[in-house]
Amino acid sequence: MTNRNFMDVEDLEVYKKLCGLPIDVCDLTHKWPQEEEYEFGSQSRRSSNSAPAQLAEKNDNRYIRNKIEGVNRSRGEAADT
């Protein structure tokens, strides 16, 4: 067993919660009126899918500045949702 000084993205509690966000958002937006579902609903679903993806994409980068960029982008997508 190797000694790691870092966590995998799957170990992060925030990532686990972000992975459940698209499911909740999808369930919620499909209850909206039809005209809202295709405009705001679509944007909400895309941003909720992007939040965990942004975090995971930059987490594997070896540079801390890039990891921080991934966190900031993920926060932005979650705020947009």
Sequence and secondary structure as in RCSB ss.txt:
>XXXX:A:sequence
MTNRNFMDVEDLEVYKKLCGLPIDVCDLTHKWPQEEEYEFGSQSRRSSNSAPAQLAEKNDNRYIRNKIEGVNRSR
GEAADT
>XXXX:A:secstr
    SS  GGG HHHHHHHHHHHHHHHHHTTS HHHIIIIIHHHHHHHHHHHHHHHHHHT S HHHHHHHHHHHH
HHHHH 
